[in-house]
């Protein structure tokens, strides 16, 4: 099961023929395994990850909320905000933590209005918003390892990326389908060959980080999820420390944030005990202090981090 999911997470578009050859299975066996993963709700659909720095106005925003189980409508309303990428129930001062990705300041302002309105109806009315200054790692991909060539995306590039991000189902979308969707929605005709060449160029230049399959972590053995904030002994060493932490496979996402504990990381482990070892090893680096939240419940269950 893990081998199959790993193979469907690839730097360039994965091909079924290559996967079945690598795994030494038949096409029918592949189909049966894939169907079982869907039926057990271990996987749901394909997606791609895009380098965050290609959109200079992109805003990553962390939201912490204090709530209680008697107001589930608050969660329902938050989940309606389409820019939300993560929503976890946590143990600590706050009850929920969310991650939003807004395409620009205008979209952020609109999202903030929605958040304020939702929170005005909450019992505690206690929440805080933290903006991300820099993304070091996303979905298990170390951004320092990706050579992003300077590239000005044109309108067609952006249309193709939007379709690749949002319209994939239980199979990778084809150039034919992309062309058809763009023509239907935007009244623009882009040939399949042009789409193919543009996608290859987006892969080559580091804009498309990888193709991936969305899966439920706890159903494939990742039982522990933690949010950790890290404070270095020397504040001038943030970037240096982040580049070392980026190498730790159990850290799937790593951000620089504008608070006293200036590094914010998402940690995935298979066993709870593994987190204790992670913390012990962490203090080998020049770290003054850490603050951890244990994730009790993933309210957005599917993700696509690189499996280690």
Secondary structure, DSSP 8 states (H G I E B T S, - for coil): -HHHHHHTSBSS---HHHHHHHHT--HHHHHHHHHHHHHTTSEEEEEEEE-GGGSTT-EEEEEEEE--TT-HHHHHHHHT-TTEEEEEEEESS-SEEEEEEESSHHHHHHHHHHHHHHHHTSSS-EEEEEEEEEEEEETTEEGGGS--------HHHHHHHHHHHHS--SS---HHHHHHHHHHHH-----HHHHHHHHHHHHHTTSEEEEEEEEEGGGGT--EEEEEEEEESSGGGHHHHHHHHTT-TTEEEEEEESSSS-EEEEEEESSHHHHHHHHHHHTTSSEEEEEEEEEEEESS-EE-----
